[in-house]
Amino acid sequence: MNENKSAAHSLRSGLSTSTAMMGMTEIAIMKQTEQKMREMVDRYVQAGTRYKNNASSILKNI
């Protein structure tokens, strides 16, 4: 496994997820991370926000 590629992927993924959760637009994230395809940004953001506002979170109130 190439550590440089893994590190770059982790940084892009973390930045995409964190900034999306703070309200940054998809276009702005793409410019910063140099992504050419929206699908990649969507994939990063969806993976990072999987447990935020999901349906099972209501169970903690029961």
CHARMM-style PDB file with segment names, atoms N, HN, CA, C and O in Angstrom:
ATOM      1  N   MET     1       0.840  -1.174   0.000  1.00  0.00      PROA
ATOM      2  CA  MET     1       0.000   0.000   0.000  1.00  0.00      PROA
ATOM      3  C   MET     1       0.892   1.247   0.000  1.00  0.00      PROA
ATOM      4  O   MET     1       1.863   1.332   0.753  1.00  0.00      PROA
ATOM      5  N   ASN     2       0.553   2.180  -0.834  1.00  0.00      PROA
ATOM      6  HN  ASN     2      -0.235   2.111  -1.445  1.00  0.00      PROA
ATOM      7  CA  ASN     2       1.310   3.423  -0.937  1.00  0.00      PROA
ATOM      8  C   ASN     2       0.819   4.406   0.125  1.00  0.00      PROA
ATOM      9  O   ASN     2      -0.313   4.885   0.063  1.00  0.00      PROA
ATOM     10  N   GLU     3       1.684   4.702   1.100  1.00  0.00      PROA
ATOM     11  HN  GLU     3       2.603   4.313   1.150  1.00  0.00      PROA
ATOM     12  CA  GLU     3       1.280   5.580   2.206  1.00  0.00      PROA
ATOM     13  C   GLU     3       0.956   6.991   1.748  1.00  0.00      PROA
ATOM     14  O   GLU     3       0.074   7.638   2.314  1.00  0.00      PROA
ATOM     15  N   ASN     4       1.657   7.478   0.731  1.00  0.00      PROA
ATOM     16  HN  ASN     4       2.373   6.953   0.271  1.00  0.00      PROA
ATOM     17  CA  ASN     4       1.382   8.832   0.239  1.00  0.00      PROA
ATOM     18  C   ASN     4      -0.017   8.936  -0.347  1.00  0.00      PROA
ATOM     19  O   ASN     4      -0.720   9.919  -0.113  1.00  0.00      PROA
ATOM     20  N   LYS     5      -0.425   7.918  -1.113  1.00  0.00      PROA
ATOM     21  HN  LYS     5       0.146   7.120  -1.303  1.00  0.00      PROA
ATOM     22  CA  LYS     5      -1.772   7.932  -1.690  1.00  0.00      PROA
ATOM     23  C   LYS     5      -2.823   7.814  -0.600  1.00  0.00      PROA
ATOM     24  O   LYS     5      -3.858   8.477  -0.661  1.00  0.00      PROA
ATOM     25  N   SER     6      -2.569   6.977   0.394  1.00  0.00      PROA
ATOM     26  HN  SER     6      -1.728   6.438   0.443  1.00  0.00      PROA
ATOM     27  CA  SER     6      -3.524   6.810   1.495  1.00  0.00      PROA
ATOM     28  C   SER     6      -3.665   8.096   2.287  1.00  0.00      PROA
ATOM     29  O   SER     6      -4.774   8.480   2.661  1.00  0.00      PROA
ATOM     30  N   ALA     7      -2.555   8.759   2.542  1.00  0.00      PROA
ATOM     31  HN  ALA     7      -1.655   8.448   2.239  1.00  0.00      PROA
ATOM     32  CA  ALA     7      -2.600  10.010   3.298  1.00  0.00      PROA
ATOM     33  C   ALA     7      -3.365  11.076   2.524  1.00  0.00      PROA
ATOM     34  O   ALA     7      -4.173  11.801   3.104  1.00  0.00      PROA
ATOM     35  N   ALA     8      -3.120  11.177   1.231  1.00  0.00      PROA
ATOM     36  HN  ALA     8      -2.463  10.588   0.760  1.00  0.00      PROA
ATOM     37  CA  ALA     8      -3.813  12.169   0.402  1.00  0.00      PROA
ATOM     38  C   ALA     8      -5.310  11.886   0.379  1.00  0.00      PROA
ATOM     39  O   ALA     8      -6.122  12.806   0.475  1.00  0.00      PROA
ATOM     40  N   HSD     9      -5.671  10.612   0.253  1.00  0.00      PROA
ATOM     41  HN  HSD     9      -5.011   9.864   0.176  1.00  0.00      PROA
ATOM     42  CA  HSD     9      -7.088  10.235   0.237  1.00  0.00      PROA
ATOM     43  C   HSD     9      -7.747  10.600   1.566  1.00  0.00      PROA
ATOM     44  O   HSD     9      -8.844  11.157   1.581  1.00  0.00      PROA
ATOM     45  N   SER    10      -7.092  10.293   2.665  1.00  0.00      PROA
ATOM     46  HN  SER    10      -6.201   9.840   2.652  1.00  0.00      PROA
ATOM     47  CA  SER    10      -7.656  10.585   3.985  1.00  0.00      PROA
ATOM     48  C   SER    10      -7.848  12.077   4.193  1.00  0.00      PROA
ATOM     49  O   SER    10      -8.861  12.506   4.746  1.00  0.00      PROA
ATOM     50  N   LEU    11      -6.886  12.865   3.756  1.00  0.00      PROA
ATOM     51  HN  LEU    11      -6.063  12.517   3.307  1.00  0.00      PROA
ATOM     52  CA  LEU    11      -7.006  14.319   3.892  1.00  0.00      PROA
ATOM     53  C   LEU    11      -8.150  14.859   3.049  1.00  0.00      PROA
ATOM     54  O   LEU    11      -8.930  15.689   3.515  1.00  0.00      PROA
ATOM     55  N   ARG    12      -8.255  14.389   1.805  1.00  0.00      PROA
ATOM     56  HN  ARG    12      -7.621  13.714   1.427  1.00  0.00      PROA
ATOM     57  CA  ARG    12      -9.344  14.836   0.925  1.00  0.00      PROA
ATOM     58  C   ARG    12     -10.692  14.435   1.489  1.00  0.00      PROA
ATOM     59  O   ARG    12     -11.630  15.233   1.513  1.00  0.00      PROA
ATOM     60  N   SER    13     -10.783  13.201   1.940  1.00  0.00      PROA
ATOM     61  HN  SER    13     -10.022  12.553   1.920  1.00  0.00      PROA
ATOM     62  CA  SER    13     -12.034  12.693   2.487  1.00  0.00      PROA
ATOM     63  C   SER    13     -12.441  13.460   3.743  1.00  0.00      PROA
ATOM     64  O   SER    13     -13.591  13.879   3.874  1.00  0.00      PROA
ATOM     65  N   GLY    14     -11.503  13.642   4.657  1.00  0.00      PROA
ATOM     66  HN  GLY    14     -10.569  13.302   4.550  1.00  0.00      PROA
ATOM     67  CA  GLY    14     -11.798  14.357   5.896  1.00  0.00      PROA
ATOM     68  C   GLY    14     -12.173  15.809   5.660  1.00  0.00      PROA
ATOM     69  O   GLY    14     -13.111  16.321   6.271  1.00  0.00      PROA
ATOM     70  N   LEU    15     -11.443  16.473   4.776  1.00  0.00      PROA
ATOM     71  HN  LEU    15     -10.680  16.058   4.280  1.00  0.00      PROA
ATOM     72  CA  LEU    15     -11.746  17.869   4.459  1.00  0.00      PROA
ATOM     73  C   LEU    15     -13.120  17.982   3.812  1.00  0.00      PROA
ATOM     74  O   LEU    15     -13.906  18.862   4.161  1.00  0.00      PROA
ATOM     75  N   SER    16     -13.406  17.092   2.872  1.00  0.00      PROA
ATOM     76  HN  SER    16     -12.767  16.376   2.588  1.00  0.00      PROA
ATOM     77  CA  SER    16     -14.701  17.121   2.182  1.00  0.00      PROA
ATOM     78  C   SER    16     -15.845  16.941   3.166  1.00  0.00      PROA
ATOM     79  O   SER    16     -16.822  17.690   3.136  1.00  0.00      PROA
ATOM     80  N   THR    17     -15.724  15.962   4.026  1.00  0.00      PROA
ATOM     81  HN  THR    17     -14.931  15.354   4.051  1.00  0.00      PROA
ATOM     82  CA  THR    17     -16.776  15.674   4.996  1.00  0.00      PROA
ATOM     83  C   THR    17     -16.952  16.818   5.990  1.00  0.00      PROA
ATOM     84  O   THR    17     -18.068  17.288   6.209  1.00  0.00      PROA
ATOM     85  N   SER    18     -15.860  17.260   6.584  1.00  0.00      PROA
ATOM     86  HN  SER    18     -14.953  16.878   6.406  1.00  0.00      PROA
ATOM     87  CA  SER    18     -15.934  18.316   7.603  1.00  0.00      PROA
ATOM     88  C   SER    18     -16.488  19.617   7.051  1.00  0.00      PROA
ATOM     89  O   SER    18     -17.344  20.245   7.674  1.00  0.00      PROA
ATOM     90  N   THR    19     -16.008  20.020   5.894  1.00  0.00      PROA
ATOM     91  HN  THR    19     -15.313  19.510   5.388  1.00  0.00      PROA
ATOM     92  CA  THR    19     -16.467  21.293   5.342  1.00  0.00      PROA
ATOM     93  C   THR    19     -17.908  21.211   4.854  1.00  0.00      PROA
ATOM     94  O   THR    19     -18.638  22.200   4.928  1.00  0.00      PROA
ATOM     95  N   ALA    20     -18.328  20.055   4.360  1.00  0.00      PROA
ATOM     96  HN  ALA    20     -17.735  19.252   4.300  1.00  0.00      PROA
ATOM     97  CA  ALA    20     -19.730  19.887   3.955  1.00  0.00      PROA
ATOM     98  C   ALA    20     -20.643  19.993   5.170  1.00  0.00      PROA
ATOM     99  O   ALA    20     -21.714  20.594   5.093  1.00  0.00      PROA
ATOM    100  N   MET    21     -20.225  19.413   6.288  1.00  0.00      PROA
ATOM    101  HN  MET    21     -19.355  18.924   6.351  1.00  0.00      PROA
ATOM    102  CA  MET    21     -21.025  19.478   7.510  1.00  0.00      PROA
ATOM    103  C   MET    21     -21.112  20.906   8.041  1.00  0.00      PROA
ATOM    104  O   MET    21     -22.055  21.244   8.757  1.00  0.00      PROA
ATOM    105  N   MET    22     -20.132  21.751   7.695  1.00  0.00      PROA
ATOM    106  HN  MET    22     -19.367  21.477   7.113  1.00  0.00      PROA
ATOM    107  CA  MET    22     -20.140  23.155   8.111  1.00  0.00      PROA
ATOM    108  C   MET    22     -20.860  24.050   7.114  1.00  0.00      PROA
ATOM    109  O   MET    22     -20.976  25.257   7.330  1.00  0.00      PROA
ATOM    110  N   GLY    23     -21.349  23.460   6.014  1.00  0.00      PROA
ATOM    111  HN  GLY    23     -21.255  22.480   5.839  1.00  0.00      PROA
ATOM    112  CA  GLY    23     -22.128  24.234   5.060  1.00  0.00      PROA
ATOM    113  C   GLY    23     -21.414  24.632   3.779  1.00  0.00      PROA
ATOM    114  O   GLY    23     -21.984  25.360   2.966  1.00  0.00      PROA
ATOM    115  N   MET    24     -20.182  24.177   3.574  1.00  0.00      PROA
ATOM    116  HN  MET    24     -19.719  23.586   4.235  1.00  0.00      PROA
ATOM    117  CA  MET    24     -19.445  24.499   2.358  1.00  0.00      PROA
ATOM    118  C   MET    24     -20.134  23.859   1.154  1.00  0.00      PROA
ATOM    119  O   MET    24     -20.624  22.733   1.241  1.00  0.00      PROA
ATOM    120  N   THR    25     -20.169  24.567   0.049  1.00  0.00      PROA
ATOM    121  HN  THR    25     -19.771  25.482  -0.022  1.00  0.00      PROA
ATOM    122  CA  THR    25     -20.820  24.037  -1.149  1.00  0.00      PROA
ATOM    123  C   THR    25     -19.965  22.954  -1.796  1.00  0.00      PROA
ATOM    124  O   THR    25     -18.749  22.895  -1.615  1.00  0.00      PROA
ATOM    125  N   GLU    26     -20.639  22.111  -2.549  1.00  0.00      PROA
ATOM    126  HN  GLU    26     -21.627  22.160  -2.696  1.00  0.00      PROA
ATOM    127  CA  GLU    26     -19.960  21.034  -3.259  1.00  0.00      PROA
ATOM    128  C   GLU    26     -18.917  21.581  -4.238  1.00  0.00      PROA
ATOM    129  O   GLU    26     -17.819  21.037  -4.356  1.00  0.00      PROA
ATOM    130  N   ILE    27     -19.270  22.652  -4.930  1.00  0.00      PROA
ATOM    131  HN  ILE    27     -20.161  23.094  -4.834  1.00  0.00      PROA
ATOM    132  CA  ILE    27     -18.352  23.261  -5.895  1.00  0.00      PROA
ATOM    133  C   ILE    27     -17.092  23.768  -5.194  1.00  0.00      PROA
ATOM    134  O   ILE    27     -15.984  23.562  -5.689  1.00  0.00      PROA
ATOM    135  N   ALA    28     -17.252  24.423  -4.054  1.00  0.00      PROA
ATOM    136  HN  ALA    28     -18.153  24.589  -3.652  1.00  0.00      PROA
ATOM    137  CA  ALA    28     -16.095  24.929  -3.306  1.00  0.00      PROA
ATOM    138  C   ALA    28     -15.205  23.780  -2.834  1.00  0.00      PROA
ATOM    139  O   ALA    28     -13.979  23.880  -2.870  1.00  0.00      PROA
ATOM    140  N   ILE    29     -15.830  22.694  -2.394  1.00  0.00      PROA
ATOM    141  HN  ILE    29     -16.826  22.612  -2.364  1.00  0.00      PROA
ATOM    142  CA  ILE    29     -15.064  21.520  -1.957  1.00  0.00      PROA
ATOM    143  C   ILE    29     -14.298  20.934  -3.135  1.00  0.00      PROA
ATOM    144  O   ILE    29     -13.131  20.566  -3.001  1.00  0.00      PROA
ATOM    145  N   MET    30     -14.949  20.848  -4.281  1.00  0.00      PROA
ATOM    146  HN  MET    30     -15.897  21.147  -4.390  1.00  0.00      PROA
ATOM    147  CA  MET    30     -14.294  20.307  -5.477  1.00  0.00      PROA
ATOM    148  C   MET    30     -13.091  21.154  -5.881  1.00  0.00      PROA
ATOM    149  O   MET    30     -12.055  20.612  -6.266  1.00  0.00      PROA
ATOM    150  N   LYS    31     -13.216  22.461  -5.798  1.00  0.00      PROA
ATOM    151  HN  LYS    31     -14.057  22.901  -5.485  1.00  0.00      PROA
ATOM    152  CA  LYS    31     -12.092  23.340  -6.143  1.00  0.00      PROA
ATOM    153  C   LYS    31     -10.922  23.126  -5.192  1.00  0.00      PROA
ATOM    154  O   LYS    31      -9.771  23.039  -5.620  1.00  0.00      PROA
ATOM    155  N   GLN    32     -11.226  23.043  -3.896  1.00  0.00      PROA
ATOM    156  HN  GLN    32     -12.161  23.114  -3.549  1.00  0.00      PROA
ATOM    157  CA  GLN    32     -10.167  22.901  -2.900  1.00  0.00      PROA
ATOM    158  C   GLN    32      -9.474  21.546  -2.993  1.00  0.00      PROA
ATOM    159  O   GLN    32      -8.253  21.464  -2.858  1.00  0.00      PROA
ATOM    160  N   THR    33     -10.240  20.489  -3.222  1.00  0.00      PROA
ATOM    161  HN  THR    33     -11.232  20.555  -3.332  1.00  0.00      PROA
ATOM    162  CA  THR    33      -9.671  19.137  -3.243  1.00  0.00      PROA
ATOM    163  C   THR    33      -9.245  18.698  -4.640  1.00  0.00      PROA
ATOM    164  O   THR    33      -8.700  17.609  -4.820  1.00  0.00      PROA
ATOM    165  N   GLU    34      -9.498  19.554  -5.623  1.00  0.00      PROA
ATOM    166  HN  GLU    34      -9.941  20.438  -5.477  1.00  0.00      PROA
ATOM    167  CA  GLU    34      -9.161  19.277  -7.023  1.00  0.00      PROA
ATOM    168  C   GLU    34      -9.857  18.021  -7.556  1.00  0.00      PROA
ATOM    169  O   GLU    34      -9.309  17.296  -8.386  1.00  0.00      PROA
ATOM    170  N   GLN    35     -11.062  17.783  -7.066  1.00  0.00      PROA
ATOM    171  HN  GLN    35     -11.507  18.372  -6.391  1.00  0.00      PROA
ATOM    172  CA  GLN    35     -11.874  16.682  -7.588  1.00  0.00      PROA
ATOM    173  C   GLN    35     -12.551  17.138  -8.870  1.00  0.00      PROA
ATOM    174  O   GLN    35     -13.020  18.272  -8.965  1.00  0.00      PROA
ATOM    175  N   LYS    36     -12.598  16.258  -9.845  1.00  0.00      PROA
ATOM    176  HN  LYS    36     -12.217  15.337  -9.768  1.00  0.00      PROA
ATOM    177  CA  LYS    36     -13.240  16.597 -11.112  1.00  0.00      PROA
ATOM    178  C   LYS    36     -14.674  16.071 -11.185  1.00  0.00      PROA
ATOM    179  O   LYS    36     -15.484  16.549 -11.979  1.00  0.00      PROA
ATOM    180  N   MET    37     -14.973  15.083 -10.348  1.00  0.00      PROA
ATOM    181  HN  MET    37     -14.315  14.694  -9.703  1.00  0.00      PROA
ATOM    182  CA  MET    37     -16.295  14.455 -10.397  1.00  0.00      PROA
ATOM    183  C   MET    37     -17.037  14.676  -9.080  1.00  0.00      PROA
ATOM    184  O   MET    37     -16.510  14.412  -8.000  1.00  0.00      PROA
ATOM    185  N   ARG    38     -18.274  15.166  -9.194  1.00  0.00      PROA
ATOM    186  HN  ARG    38     -18.702  15.380 -10.072  1.00  0.00      PROA
ATOM    187  CA  ARG    38     -19.101  15.378  -7.995  1.00  0.00      PROA
ATOM    188  C   ARG    38     -19.350  14.081  -7.244  1.00  0.00      PROA
ATOM    189  O   ARG    38     -19.495  14.082  -6.022  1.00  0.00      PROA
ATOM    190  N   GLU    39     -19.400  12.977  -7.973  1.00  0.00      PROA
ATOM    191  HN  GLU    39     -19.282  12.976  -8.966  1.00  0.00      PROA
ATOM    192  CA  GLU    39     -19.672  11.680  -7.341  1.00  0.00      PROA
ATOM    193  C   GLU    39     -18.646  11.362  -6.251  1.00  0.00      PROA
ATOM    194  O   GLU    39     -18.996  10.778  -5.226  1.00  0.00      PROA
ATOM    195  N   MET    40     -17.395  11.739  -6.463  1.00  0.00      PROA
ATOM    196  HN  MET    40     -17.111  12.214  -7.297  1.00  0.00      PROA
ATOM    197  CA  MET    40     -16.372  11.461  -5.452  1.00  0.00      PROA
ATOM    198  C   MET    40     -16.606  12.299  -4.193  1.00  0.00      PROA
ATOM    199  O   MET    40     -16.489  11.793  -3.077  1.00  0.00      PROA
ATOM    200  N   VAL    41     -16.928  13.557  -4.371  1.00  0.00      PROA
ATOM    201  HN  VAL    41     -17.023  13.969  -5.277  1.00  0.00      PROA
ATOM    202  CA  VAL    41     -17.219  14.413  -3.213  1.00  0.00      PROA
ATOM    203  C   VAL    41     -18.443  13.866  -2.485  1.00  0.00      PROA
ATOM    204  O   VAL    41     -18.453  13.787  -1.256  1.00  0.00      PROA
ATOM    205  N   ASP    42     -19.469  13.492  -3.235  1.00  0.00      PROA
ATOM    206  HN  ASP    42     -19.460  13.556  -4.233  1.00  0.00      PROA
ATOM    207  CA  ASP    42     -20.676  12.920  -2.628  1.00  0.00      PROA
ATOM    208  C   ASP    42     -20.344  11.666  -1.831  1.00  0.00      PROA
ATOM    209  O   ASP    42     -20.858  11.472  -0.730  1.00  0.00      PROA
ATOM    210  N   ARG    43     -19.496  10.828  -2.378  1.00  0.00      PROA
ATOM    211  HN  ARG    43     -19.078  10.986  -3.272  1.00  0.00      PROA
ATOM    212  CA  ARG    43     -19.128   9.581  -1.704  1.00  0.00      PROA
ATOM    213  C   ARG    43     -18.415   9.878  -0.384  1.00  0.00      PROA
ATOM    214  O   ARG    43     -18.716   9.261   0.637  1.00  0.00      PROA
ATOM    215  N   TYR    44     -17.484  10.810  -0.405  1.00  0.00      PROA
ATOM    216  HN  TYR    44     -17.240  11.311  -1.234  1.00  0.00      PROA
ATOM    217  CA  TYR    44     -16.778  11.181   0.826  1.00  0.00      PROA
ATOM    218  C   TYR    44     -17.752  11.727   1.861  1.00  0.00      PROA
ATOM    219  O   TYR    44     -17.721  11.325   3.024  1.00  0.00      PROA
ATOM    220  N   VAL    45     -18.605  12.632   1.442  1.00  0.00      PROA
ATOM    221  HN  VAL    45     -18.630  12.959   0.498  1.00  0.00      PROA
ATOM    222  CA  VAL    45     -19.523  13.294   2.368  1.00  0.00      PROA
ATOM    223  C   VAL    45     -20.538  12.306   2.924  1.00  0.00      PROA
ATOM    224  O   VAL    45     -20.814  12.321   4.124  1.00  0.00      PROA
ATOM    225  N   GLN    46     -21.098  11.450   2.081  1.00  0.00      PROA
ATOM    226  HN  GLN    46     -20.874  11.437   1.107  1.00  0.00      PROA
ATOM    227  CA  GLN    46     -22.077  10.468   2.549  1.00  0.00      PROA
ATOM    228  C   GLN    46     -21.460   9.521   3.560  1.00  0.00      PROA
ATOM    229  O   GLN    46     -22.086   9.203   4.572  1.00  0.00      PROA
ATOM    230  N   ALA    47     -20.252   9.069   3.304  1.00  0.00      PROA
ATOM    231  HN  ALA    47     -19.744   9.328   2.482  1.00  0.00      PROA
ATOM    232  CA  ALA    47     -19.592   8.156   4.237  1.00  0.00      PROA
ATOM    233  C   ALA    47     -19.335   8.841   5.575  1.00  0.00      PROA
ATOM    234  O   ALA    47     -19.472   8.219   6.629  1.00  0.00      PROA
ATOM    235  N   GLY    48     -18.970  10.093   5.538  1.00  0.00      PROA
ATOM    236  HN  GLY    48     -18.858  10.598   4.683  1.00  0.00      PROA
ATOM    237  CA  GLY    48     -18.642  10.816   6.766  1.00  0.00      PROA
ATOM    238  C   GLY    48     -19.841  11.260   7.570  1.00  0.00      PROA
ATOM    239  O   GLY    48     -19.726  11.488   8.774  1.00  0.00      PROA
ATOM    240  N   THR    49     -20.992  11.387   6.929  1.00  0.00      PROA
ATOM    241  HN  THR    49     -21.085  11.202   5.951  1.00  0.00      PROA
ATOM    242  CA  THR    49     -22.186  11.856   7.638  1.00  0.00      PROA
ATOM    243  C   THR    49     -23.210  10.739   7.834  1.00  0.00      PROA
ATOM    244  O   THR    49     -24.371  11.002   8.147  1.00  0.00      PROA
ATOM    245  N   ARG    50     -22.787   9.530   7.655  1.00  0.00      PROA
ATOM    246  HN  ARG    50     -21.844   9.316   7.400  1.00  0.00      PROA
ATOM    247  CA  ARG    50     -23.682   8.371   7.731  1.00  0.00      PROA
ATOM    248  C   ARG    50     -24.482   8.329   9.028  1.00  0.00      PROA
ATOM    249  O   ARG    50     -25.654   7.952   9.019  1.00  0.00      PROA
ATOM    250  N   TYR    51     -23.866   8.710  10.138  1.00  0.00      PROA
ATOM    251  HN  TYR    51     -22.914   9.017  10.146  1.00  0.00      PROA
ATOM    252  CA  TYR    51     -24.533   8.582  11.435  1.00  0.00      PROA
ATOM    253  C   TYR    51     -25.103   9.891  11.957  1.00  0.00      PROA
ATOM    254  O   TYR    51     -25.596   9.952  13.083  1.00  0.00      PROA
ATOM    255  N   LYS    52     -25.038  10.924  11.155  1.00  0.00      PROA
ATOM    256  HN  LYS    52     -24.637  10.875  10.240  1.00  0.00      PROA
ATOM    257  CA  LYS    52     -25.607  12.203  11.561  1.00  0.00      PROA
ATOM    258  C   LYS    52     -27.035  12.282  11.024  1.00  0.00      PROA
ATOM    259  O   LYS    52     -27.265  12.091   9.829  1.00  0.00      PROA
ATOM    260  N   ASN    53     -27.974  12.557  11.892  1.00  0.00      PROA
ATOM    261  HN  ASN    53     -27.787  12.712  12.862  1.00  0.00      PROA
ATOM    262  CA  ASN    53     -29.390  12.664  11.510  1.00  0.00      PROA
ATOM    263  C   ASN    53     -29.930  11.419  10.820  1.00  0.00      PROA
ATOM    264  O   ASN    53     -30.708  11.525   9.872  1.00  0.00      PROA
ATOM    265  N   ASN    54     -29.525  10.238  11.285  1.00  0.00      PROA
ATOM    266  HN  ASN    54     -28.893  10.151  12.055  1.00  0.00      PROA
ATOM    267  CA  ASN    54     -30.108   9.036  10.696  1.00  0.00      PROA
ATOM    268  C   ASN    54     -31.333   8.611  11.510  1.00  0.00      PROA
ATOM    269  O   ASN    54     -31.525   9.064  12.638  1.00  0.00      PROA
ATOM    270  N   ALA    55     -32.139   7.757  10.939  1.00  0.00      PROA
ATOM    271  HN  ALA    55     -31.983   7.390  10.022  1.00  0.00      PROA
ATOM    272  CA  ALA    55     -33.421   7.388  11.539  1.00  0.00      PROA
ATOM    273  C   ALA    55     -33.272   6.750  12.921  1.00  0.00      PROA
ATOM    274  O   ALA    55     -34.126   6.953  13.784  1.00  0.00      PROA
ATOM    275  N   SER    56     -32.217   5.993  13.140  1.00  0.00      PROA
ATOM    276  HN  SER    56     -31.524   5.828  12.439  1.00  0.00      PROA
ATOM    277  CA  SER    56     -32.075   5.312  14.426  1.00  0.00      PROA
ATOM    278  C   SER    56     -31.712   6.259  15.569  1.00  0.00      PROA
ATOM    279  O   SER    56     -31.774   5.863  16.733  1.00  0.00      PROA
ATOM    280  N   SER    57     -31.336   7.496  15.261  1.00  0.00      PROA
ATOM    281  HN  SER    57     -31.285   7.817  14.316  1.00  0.00      PROA
ATOM    282  CA  SER    57     -30.971   8.427  16.331  1.00  0.00      PROA
ATOM    283  C   SER    57     -32.160   8.767  17.225  1.00  0.00      PROA
ATOM    284  O   SER    57     -31.965   9.219  18.353  1.00  0.00      PROA
ATOM    285  N   ILE    58     -33.368   8.562  16.753  1.00  0.00      PROA
ATOM    286  HN  ILE    58     -33.526   8.195  15.836  1.00  0.00      PROA
ATOM    287  CA  ILE    58     -34.556   8.834  17.564  1.00  0.00      PROA
ATOM    288  C   ILE    58     -34.684   7.834  18.719  1.00  0.00      PROA
ATOM    289  O   ILE    58     -35.349   8.119  19.715  1.00  0.00      PROA
ATOM    290  N   LEU    59     -34.054   6.676  18.589  1.00  0.00      PROA
ATOM    291  HN  LEU    59     -33.514   6.445  17.781  1.00  0.00      PROA
ATOM    292  CA  LEU    59     -34.159   5.647  19.616  1.00  0.00      PROA
ATOM    293  C   LEU    59     -33.582   6.093  20.959  1.00  0.00      PROA
ATOM    294  O   LEU    59     -34.002   5.596  22.004  1.00  0.00      PROA
ATOM    295  N   LYS    60     -32.637   7.012  20.944  1.00  0.00      PROA
ATOM    296  HN  LYS    60     -32.296   7.416  20.095  1.00  0.00      PROA
ATOM    297  CA  LYS    60     -32.056   7.458  22.211  1.00  0.00      PROA
ATOM    298  C   LYS    60     -33.064   8.216  23.068  1.00  0.00      PROA
ATOM    299  O   LYS    60     -32.842   8.391  24.266  1.00  0.00      PROA
ATOM    300  N   ASN    61     -34.164   8.667  22.475  1.00  0.00      PROA
ATOM    301  HN  ASN    61     -34.344   8.525  21.502  1.00  0.00      PROA
ATOM    302  CA  ASN    61     -35.199   9.404  23.207  1.00  0.00      PROA
ATOM    303  C   ASN    61     -36.277   8.491  23.783  1.00  0.00      PROA
ATOM    304  O   ASN    61     -37.194   8.965  24.454  1.00  0.00      PROA
ATOM    305  N   ILE    62     -36.180   7.223  23.534  1.00  0.00      PROA
ATOM    306  HN  ILE    62     -35.435   6.838  22.988  1.00  0.00      PROA
ATOM    307  CA  ILE    62     -37.203   6.273  24.007  1.00  0.00      PROA
ATOM    308  C   ILE    62     -36.845   5.768  25.384  1.00  0.00      PROA
ATOM    309  OT1 ILE    62     -37.578   4.962  25.956  1.00  0.00      PROA
TER     310      ILE     62
END
